Amino acid sequence: MNSISQVPTIHVVIVNWNAGSLLAECLRSFEAVSGDAVALSRITVVDNCSNDDSLCGLDELTVKLPLEIIRNRSNRGFAAACNQGARGSDANFLLFLNPDTRLCAGSIETPALFLADAKNSRVGIVGIQLIDPNGNVARSCARRPTVWSMIGQSLGLDRSGYSIFPTHFLSEWDHCDTRVVDQVMGAFFFLRNSMFKNIGGFDERFFVYFEDLDLSVRARDLGWTSVYISTARAFHHGHGTTEQVKDLRLFYYWRSRILYAFKHFNIMSAAAIVFVTLSVEPIIRALALLANKRPEEISKVLRATRLLWSDLPKIMRGDTRSAAV
């Protein structure tokens, strides 16, 4: 017997920032799930002050979809925009969906019915199989990081084969079976609305990156589990909205890593991660770019490093405002 007697209701939140044509492609792909046994209560696109044409031509889709568009006057960041889009929702489930994804038949029905089943009552978050641009099953599930695994990633030791420095993503697993995992990728983040509200949504200090990991860890600590379902799939382009700003992408990744470390590790462990991130990793990245004959990209690493150094006092104070970059 299902714990939800009626057809499950889904509220989809898509945060957009200069996604170009990918956003429209994502919204058009909802045609593929029109036969899914769920009710789409709302699709909310939260636009973080895009300066491209990604919102152009979406009005025609409001005829077919329960679509609303929220236009922010500034880039509020991914976590804040997700919370903004989900605020006030009374749907059974929320789906946080990246604009560089495309749905397939069953993409929404399968996770919804899984969570609606009473025997899965302690499952709070679900992900599905993501297919990359080459048609391969992406390694989209991740481990809960440790201090050593984070340091290993900074130093490039996560590919050394030593168990003390595991890769963040479960690259050794083919993702072809359903199982409990520590984290599913935020590109397709399907969860119980009641749980999301109870744990306070995303932590808005994470401008982008690590917000999905942080929420998964907090949910796990409260007794909820995350499950990857291999019997449903969607296409995921990957880096669809950040490929154009590699320096800012690296800065925000580093910034969120440090925020996560101070939130979930002790002060000495967090300090070690800060030291490696600020002092060692930029050198390793620059040497790797030279070895791979991409010296022109070293300037992006240097800019990301400068931004991180300048933003460090705010990070240490727990300032929720991101650097103005």
Secondary structure in CASP SS format (residue, H / E / C, confidence):
PFRMAT SS
TARGET T0000
AUTHOR 0000-0000-0000
METHOD secondary structure of the structure
MODEL  1
M C 1.00
N E 1.00
S C 1.00
I C 1.00
S C 1.00
Q C 1.00
V C 1.00
P C 1.00
T E 1.00
I E 1.00
H E 1.00
V E 1.00
V E 1.00
I E 1.00
V E 1.00
N E 1.00
W C 1.00
N C 1.00
A C 1.00
G C 1.00
S H 1.00
L H 1.00
L H 1.00
A H 1.00
E H 1.00
C H 1.00
L H 1.00
R H 1.00
S H 1.00
F H 1.00
E H 1.00
A H 1.00
V H 1.00
S C 1.00
G C 1.00
D C 1.00
A C 1.00
V C 1.00
A E 1.00
L E 1.00
S E 1.00
R E 1.00
I E 1.00
T E 1.00
V E 1.00
V E 1.00
D E 1.00
N C 1.00
C C 1.00
S C 1.00
N C 1.00
D C 1.00
D C 1.00
S C 1.00
L C 1.00
C C 1.00
G C 1.00
L C 1.00
D H 1.00
E H 1.00
L H 1.00
T H 1.00
V H 1.00
K C 1.00
L C 1.00
P C 1.00
L E 1.00
E E 1.00
I E 1.00
I E 1.00
R E 1.00
N C 1.00
R C 1.00
S C 1.00
N C 1.00
R C 1.00
G C 1.00
F H 1.00
A H 1.00
A H 1.00
A H 1.00
C H 1.00
N H 1.00
Q H 1.00
G H 1.00
A H 1.00
R C 1.00
G C 1.00
S C 1.00
D C 1.00
A C 1.00
N C 1.00
F E 1.00
L E 1.00
L E 1.00
F E 1.00
L E 1.00
N C 1.00
P C 1.00
D C 1.00
T E 1.00
R E 1.00
L E 1.00
C C 1.00
A C 1.00
G C 1.00
S C 1.00
I C 1.00
E H 1.00
T H 1.00
P H 1.00
A H 1.00
L H 1.00
F H 1.00
L H 1.00
A H 1.00
D E 1.00
A H 1.00
K H 1.00
N H 1.00
S C 1.00
R C 1.00
V E 1.00
G E 1.00
I E 1.00
V E 1.00
G E 1.00
I E 1.00
Q E 1.00
L E 1.00
I E 1.00
D C 1.00
P C 1.00
N C 1.00
G C 1.00
N C 1.00
V E 1.00
A C 1.00
R C 1.00
S C 1.00
C E 1.00
A E 1.00
R C 1.00
R C 1.00
P C 1.00
T C 1.00
V H 1.00
W H 1.00
S H 1.00
M H 1.00
I H 1.00
G H 1.00
Q H 1.00
S H 1.00
L H 1.00
G C 1.00
L H 1.00
D H 1.00
R H 1.00
S C 1.00
G C 1.00
Y C 1.00
S C 1.00
I C 1.00
F C 1.00
P C 1.00
T C 1.00
H C 1.00
F E 1.00
L C 1.00
S C 1.00
E C 1.00
W C 1.00
D C 1.00
H C 1.00
C C 1.00
D C 1.00
T C 1.00
R E 1.00
V E 1.00
V E 1.00
D C 1.00
Q E 1.00
V E 1.00
M C 1.00
G C 1.00
A C 1.00
F E 1.00
F E 1.00
F E 1.00
L E 1.00
R E 1.00
N H 1.00
S H 1.00
M H 1.00
F H 1.00
K H 1.00
N H 1.00
I C 1.00
G C 1.00
G C 1.00
F C 1.00
D C 1.00
E C 1.00
R C 1.00
F C 1.00
F C 1.00
V C 1.00
Y C 1.00
F C 1.00
E H 1.00
D H 1.00
L H 1.00
D H 1.00
L H 1.00
S H 1.00
V H 1.00
R H 1.00
A H 1.00
R H 1.00
D H 1.00
L C 1.00
G C 1.00
W C 1.00
T E 1.00
S E 1.00
V E 1.00
Y E 1.00
I E 1.00
S E 1.00
T E 1.00
A E 1.00
R E 1.00
A E 1.00
F E 1.00
H E 1.00
H C 1.00
G C 1.00
H C 1.00
G C 1.00
T C 1.00
T C 1.00
E C 1.00
Q C 1.00
V C 1.00
K H 1.00
D H 1.00
L H 1.00
R H 1.00
L H 1.00
F H 1.00
Y H 1.00
Y H 1.00
W H 1.00
R H 1.00
S H 1.00
R H 1.00
I H 1.00
L H 1.00
Y H 1.00
A H 1.00
F H 1.00
K H 1.00
H H 1.00
F C 1.00
N C 1.00
I H 1.00
M H 1.00
S H 1.00
A H 1.00
A H 1.00
A H 1.00
I H 1.00
V H 1.00
F H 1.00
V H 1.00
T H 1.00
L H 1.00
S H 1.00
V H 1.00
E H 1.00
P H 1.00
I H 1.00
I H 1.00
R H 1.00
A H 1.00
L H 1.00
A H 1.00
L H 1.00
L H 1.00
A H 1.00
N C 1.00
K C 1.00
R C 1.00
P H 1.00
E H 1.00
E H 1.00
I H 1.00
S H 1.00
K H 1.00
V H 1.00
L H 1.00
R H 1.00
A H 1.00
T H 1.00
R H 1.00
L H 1.00
L H 1.00
W H 1.00
S H 1.00
D H 1.00
L H 1.00
P H 1.00
K H 1.00
I H 1.00
M H 1.00
R H 1.00
G C 1.00
D C 1.00
T C 1.00
R C 1.00
S C 1.00
A C 1.00
A C 1.00
V C 1.00
END
